[in-house]
Amino acid sequence: MWTAIRAFLWVYALIALVVIAALAFAWRFVAPPPPREVVVATAAPGGAYHAAAEAWARLLAREGITLRLRPTAGSIENLRLLSADPPEVDIALVQGGVGGEAEYPGLESLGAVFYEPLWVFVRGRQADLRVAELRGLRIAIGPEGSGTRALALRLLAANRIGPDDAVLLPLAGMAAAEALVEGRADAAVFVSARPTAAITHLLRVPEVTLVDFGPRADAYVAAFPYLTRVVLPAGAIDLAEDLPSENVVMVAPMAEVVAHAAIHPQIVALLMEAFTETHRGRQLFAPAGRFPSADPTDWPLNADAARYLRHGPGFLKRYLPFWVAVWIERMWVLIIPLLTIAIPLSRIAPPLWRWQIDRKVYRWYRHVKRLETALKAAGTEEERHRALAELDALQERVGRVRVPLTHAQPLYQLRSHIALVRDGALR
């Protein structure tokens, strides 16, 4: 019994050592677990960026991931934080067109999540005012570091209006709206995915008009590939007040989520689920299913984000809790070599175990052979008796050997062979 147990332990201990060594080698290639905290650069609280990030944070919290929001001045500051060495944030919401791979290398896009129309308000009732007619006027275009200012400067430059051709006021939000109403500004530019308090306020002021890009919207889209023609439907802001009273054609960049290249793949997958759940529904300027979107993007699309946008969540994440799916995906690098080694070893183990037991029997045959040769070569009676005495001692020692019943046949064959040698010597 103990012979079988010792053989079993020896064989399977050897197999366990081989498996452990293989796993120790493969462990070096196991991806680290995803971080428990992710930092996102938004913009000022109360805006669309901040509201979107708050929605994502609630969804990530369900899986035990904290999404910490970092308010900023806008897209330019977001890119600066993301491009720092090391990055000060993990992801950032960025207005389409304010940067790109040439200016900010080493970043990746996780896709676009909503339109951000350009709202241009002017004093007076000329809705079809051309941007070129703003020359020489006082224009609120937002503070330094904001995406609104960056886009406004580009559109003004396209209409040959430089910093010296107009008074550019660093006002945004309600401050810009009040300056326009009070006559301290002649025009105000906003970039917002939804009507903010400032925009809604201006739509109700009779002396202020929202510029309609209708006749020239396609020209702006052709000149700036990151812009899209969108329509603000009549009455969309307030049906009772009929705000606006007519459809207004606008141009809009997309809000894009940008990440540093080292972002964890599992975090990307979880973020893509949050983007889909938050933004896939109908929006004011987009039909249901338009977002999240892979086009257009100012940076290369992250491979995991692209895979998600094409195929949706992976098989494991579709049917298993997030952390269970993460553990299994991390362990694939261990499971594959483990199966590769374990299956052949499981087939080798039983024969090896049998060999270990049979070896305890077969090792005595060299002594039997030696004594048989000694008996045949014995020249004197003394040598013959000495060889027989050794054979008797060998027979006694073999009689104390214990093996499982399944391996008893080789042991009894050995005993019969010893007896055969002894009988032959006695004749």
Secondary structure, DSSP 8 states (H G I E B T S, - for coil): -HHHHHHHHHHHHHHHHHHHHHHHHHHTTS-----SEEEEE--STTSHHHHHHHHHHHHHHTTT-EEEEE--SSHHHHHHHHHSSS-S-SEEEEETTS--TTTSTTEEEEEEEEE--EEEEEESS-TT--GGGGTTSEEE---TT-HHHHHHHHHHHHTT--TTSSEEE---HHHHHHHHHTTS-SEEEEE-SS--HHHHHHHT-TTEEE---GGGHHHHHHH-TT-EEEEE-TTSSBTTTTBSSS-EEEEE-EEEEEEETT--HHHHHHHHHHHHHHHSS-BTTB-TT--SB-SS-SS-B-HHHHHHHHH-S-HHHHHS-HHHHHHHHHHHHHHHHHHHHHHHHHHHHHHHHHHHHHHHHHTTHHHHHHHHHHHHH--SHHHHHHHHHHHHHHHHHHHT----GGGHHHHHHHHHHHHHHHHHHH-
